[in-house]
């Protein structure tokens, strides 16, 4: 059977190839098959093949050869028209092509069939039925001719800017549940029950899989048989089944991590996003979608939006102060809770030790009472830098150029940026010397020091290296059986559902998160320390203790541990004075390539194109905080402005007027939250 036997229909297809943006290319397919807007297809593109999405029927056959659509993905997974519109608008908000945005609306491993096979079987892909026709794609012809390498397709472009979406999101009357976990869940479940009673669907979003797992138990207990889970750690087949169940309305509650923000919950009436301040809601890969923004966008089309956290983000606090969002806040507990101690390392002689004498004394008292203790340090490995004593050269990653971390148990050097590993050197490759200096410290060194100071106390370690070999639940279970005992850990401990009660939490260095080159560093440090403070068993009262070692005892993130209002007040003042969110918008444009000269020139050229714009404050260009990753050099430019739409327009204008060498990659991160 040949496609030439059938009368052709011409379609404009948005190919999922970032370099072509929103140019649409025309392909043909047999008129006996109807393909609606948003249908996912496989097409020849240049010398390769690419996924694409139907934009609409083409006005006319272009004046050159046209290639056929080859495969069609199962139309049972076709997203609703309203979700297609909303996600396309979100793409424009993030300067992402529509095809890249629509790809989030399909789960992994959706079945597809060739057009020839479909015709032989006499119908549409299995499990689908001809949908009702929706409006056309509405694209305007660009007249730019065929795609590269003779792909044979006309092209068109959609409008790129939709400033109204941001304005609509600002007007969404979100509800904020401000309080502890049990307090938040009391309201979450009540609101979900009301929504289901009205015949609507519910979507729950959580920052990490470990939080999702503990939350599913609550949901399944209250709504048995109505909840399906969605997260990136599930197999593609399971995610596909869950996606289809929500799309068909067979399941009324979706619960997942960041990617589930696009889940096609039928008749969506409520979106609940927990741990609102967690940076994990923000994607660290292009196009850098943020689940919080997606939740607000879904609120613009009728869903009620509820955020919750024990410690809100700075942006959320300002929205509540300005009465944009309504809040329900838990009353602080009447009991005194654990003691809070700040150990000023400037006034404490440490030498080569990590555990100060005041912390050691508190540990001794806790163990004498049979209590468990937790020592926190958010740095893996033993020594954060190894250098030659003879010539001073530092052992660095050959792919990233950053110092590698020494892991004593494996006697290996590890790059914590790209994961590259190699045996610890015996001879310096630079000068042939063999004397080494080990600088800095990580949890492995902290564990070793604890064993020296407390040889009779059982000690356990939990970090990503341990988690690769043992499940965190197993480590925490063993720790829970030791009384007294000590856990030395990194941030992986937060959000674990099986954390046993502890009487003392000691932060070995509060300055590590404060030293990150990010305007949100103070906020991240405050949230991190506050979460650790909550691990101390409140039932112990003043017998429980939270100790922080720092060289910055007067920093507002440290003082905020005693008075949260002090932190938010000072942080908002600093953000306003420096012109950072939530008072101004903040974009980051990153240039990547294998030639540092080309990357630097491109970043400088971008800045020169923006020089005449009065709508932006331009910072840079400068090397990124991690100037080289996985063999790619990286420079970035930071942009601050007051109007989201104008900032997008200026970015587009500057980027489109620049030459585009094929070896260079440009990433625009809207509302940047990363420090790479």
Protein Blocks (a to p, Z undefined) as FASTA:
>chain_A
ZZklpccddddddddbfklomadcdddddfkbccdehiacdddehjbccddddfbdcfbd
cfbdcdddfbdcdfklpccfklmmmmmmmmmmnopafklmmmmmpcehiacddfklmmmn
opacehiacddddddekiacehlopaehhlopadddddfbdfklmmmmmmpccddddddf
klmmmmmmmmmmmmmmnopacddddfbfklmmmmmmmmmmmmghiaccddfkbcfklmmm
mmmmmmnomacbdcddfklmmpccehiabdcdehklpmklpccbdehiafklmmmmmmmn
opacddddfbdcfklmmmmmnomaccddddddfbebjadddddfklpcfkjafbdfklmm
mmmmmmmnopacdddddbehjbfcdcdfklopacddfklopacdddfklopacdfknopa
cdddfbdfklopabdcdedjdfklmmmmmmmmmmmbccddddfklmmmpcfklmmmmmmm
pccddddddfklgopaklccdfbdcdfblklmmmpccfklmmmmmmmmmmmmmmpcfklm
mmpccddddfblmbmklmmmmomklmmmmmmmmmmmnopafkbccdddddddfblklmmm
mmmmmmmmmmmpckbccedddddfblbgghiacdddddddfblklmmmmmmmmmmmpccd
fkbccdddehiabfZZ
